[in-house]
Amino acid sequence: QVQLAEFGGGSVQAGGSLRLSCVASGDTYSRNCMGWFRQVPGKEREGVGVIYGGGGLPYVADSVKGRFTISQDILKNTVYLQMNSLKPEDTAEYYCAAELNPVDSGGYCYTILEGSGVNFANWGQGTQVTVSS
């Protein structure tokens, strides 16, 4: 089991930036895929991006590619979502999620990002991001 806590949400004007942080505890960080998701009320949860705690390149969804980046500090058990050039359509509740990686491959994390989060067992409480025009 992994416990997750997100920080860094808030309100910003279009074109602005925010950085979300997610601190993990309770399990070996490096064994987990660390994902970011977002959800707007009434819509399906969307996978924003993922990174393998054991190392490797992050992956971000096409909808945010070029504006959002994912990074991590393994020593701090923390994954970050840097959001630049924010748009009103980025307004959502953002969630951090973790799922044990059984094959020690970053590619596995990319595959489980699909499916609106059903492949992730551990979730943070969420943090609201509001982008005004």
Secondary structure, DSSP 8 states (H G I E B T S, - for coil): --EEEEE--EEEETT--EEEEEEEESS-GGGEEEEEEEE-TTS--EEEEEEETTS---EE-TTTTTTEEEEEEGGGTEEEEEE-S--GGG-EEEEEEEEE-SS--HHHHHHHT-STTTT--EE---EEEEEE-
